[in-house]
């Protein structure tokens, strides 16, 4: 008998169909990955198993856990199952824990709410599972609050809560998406280890094929609420039948060809830049401490060059970006664009500033929702002394929208009428409209689905050819940086530990940290010729 | 936590010092002669001179400020010009009415608002929620003096459960005193409860949408358990802010209710002192109210830290 058996599961929320005839099964000790892009219904499938569907959801079909129907269980019986027989781990470890309760209390709660054992014993069990997930009590006492832990440590706590009662089935919904690559590798190892040790079934929801390729026994590919293909991982990846699966696979490792860059001529020169943050003083009459976010960073970006900057969260790459843009004052060193310092005194020099534009990560948060596209993309015009007006302005808007693959008619629309990928195109049009010398891409494709990401990368390659772009591409995603840059810098704890030609750094990393990063990054199996 | 409390305490003392200087400056140092203001335009020159001497206007301003602050610290608030009695005595008499009334009203409003807000949030969009929301709408809209008069009409005049007005005093026993404050407390509490219930509801609804509430459900907590164990405490921060503001308002802002129930409270004292241009009383009462507001804010800050561990470690 299968541990989990889902047959013909259909789901609608307020009348709109979310899932159509989903079927999948998990055996004890097996890892089944459900993958697909946003809106494919993969998370809803997980929530349907937990019976934690949003208000107004109607489900049909059957979901059986060890032969027992879950769909028509009364709520109090489901409460008894959740946490005890089915554990769940969520995507966002920063918000998945109650900020006002200690981690010990939160892990113990799983045990106590099911009245599985008396309090003292529950405490021991909590300590034991926290040790098992890598948070031993001597270094991480139960009295810690969530805000005293890092993202990876919090995700370990969430996992500890989910496995405290040794559930038969563990559901993990994008458990590593919010984490850095090295942390991701550790959490994936932990999950694999737990499955082996306890013989649990693991239902893993992820958008990242590479994450599941070397971990899952079975893969289920979903699109628009339907299962398009499923099967044993190796078999499925080698004999992809459905075009969508092939597209996903291709897009995940999408490669672009950049035009050759012109002969070196320095554009951006960063010399010994230091950025210190003052920390709150610990005592009343004590000198406040400092945190050095950027430590003595120097590099040169040549005109026409595409430079990458990689590193994990907190390494200082965003601070460095803001300093280059003149958004943050630096405590030491010099940033020059085209030979001119970005700062004059403590404020950015407008004449230099107008030669730079930036594209941010979040395609949803970086536009004013009350402005039309024409106004949004012409915003950088205020940097110019004589911005184009009248038909000149209209022509520029039309040209830019066409350049990023949109229609000139889109100028009259509002931002909510566009998808995430289209918004990122608009953000690129906005950056490009004053023909800046330098564009900074700050995690510009990280929030996008793989297929959309592939399109945006293609667009960047096209724009490089058409406009001779010079850019600094900041990302935590190594595979993207590898294809979209000529040269790359690796940043760790505020310092640049390695830089060099992209291909060379990736194929022969010299610094141990670079090697760690590259090894931790999940990769798709190389099955080249079978993928047509 | 101790360091946090100490920091808040220092900030409380600094606020008090600044506030006392501002009040003194506005009332006494501002252009114009306090004595002629108090006595009016037709005052005799010798009466003015006598009052100036009595107010101590003949010494330097800095000297006067320190005399005033020093006096207050020693419990001497000066002598009321109109009533010729020590201001400290007048204030303490009134405070024994206003402070218990404010606390009573605040307790009632909290006791009504918490269950109502939590109930409404737990039944969002359903009949129970709509009923509570409708009732709070009414509670905010109806002026409290009208509501006070209705209370008098029903419970004092018709049912004769309470006196229509006046304060029995505490010397006849705690319950007698409390009894005579009940109708005014209810009249004060209901509009405040309506506001507080709405704040509680919306704050809790925000929390119910948080990821950790879903985590709690995934652990096997029922909707109700998750609400009580993880929701309520997180929802308290904005509610505490409103409670702090409401207490400050109740302490001095209940002048209309004091008038309706004929209570000798602080609100009426300020009103009378302003009408009589008794600057000494006004100054002292204003300082006292500032003290009360700052102290309440201090207590609210401590309550924040008790509720939210992140505040304890941030400083």
Interface residues (C-beta under 8 A of the other chain):
Chain A: X50 X52 X75 X76 X79 X80 X81 X82 X83 X84 X87 X88 X90 X92 X95 X96 X97 X98 X99 X100 X101 X109 X110 X113 X114 X145 X147 X148 X158 X161 X162 X280
Chain B: X210 X211 X212 X214 X215 X216 X217 X218 X219 X220 X221 X222 X225 X229 X230 X233 X234 X307 X308 X309 X310 X313 X314 X315
